Amino acid sequence: MDDADVPDVGTSTTGPRGQSVGGHGHRQPSDNGVLGRRPLGLSDVTEPISRADVAHVARLANLALTDDELDTMTGELAAILAHAGDLSALDLGDVAPTTNPLALTNVWRDDVPGPTLDRDEVLAAAPAAEEDRFRVPAILGEAP
């Protein structure tokens, strides 16, 4: 992709709370190395979440919240977003990506064959057997 194919990042739109979305003039490579828009981060949102925002999200999620629940959720979501904002402000440039905080290499035991049950003995104890296999009832209406 050459520079002519890169979307214009100088344009800006406004989000539901009046914050600037997109634009910002920042261009950075995406995961595939292509320059594109910088994703909207928590540091871009300067206003706390409003009761109207929570009501809007509740409507989108098909939730019927009472006035007391809206007040409670507004406070709780504001606290969550503030904490997420604190986390997003951390400089993690020198921190290696990880999928597990513990240095585990292989927690599984070796796959070593052991003694098995006798097939005839197990099938003899089954409620139904057919052609050296367990017979189970059809569950999807399929013919045997």
PyMOL commands that set and color helices and strands:
alter all, ss='L'
color gray80, all
select helices_A, chain A and resi 3-5+42-44+51-60+67-88+119-125
alter helices_A, ss='H'
color red, helices_A
select strands_A, chain A and resi 13-14+20-21+27-29+35-37+129-130+133-134
alter strands_A, ss='S'
color yellow, strands_A
deselect
rebuild
show_as cartoon
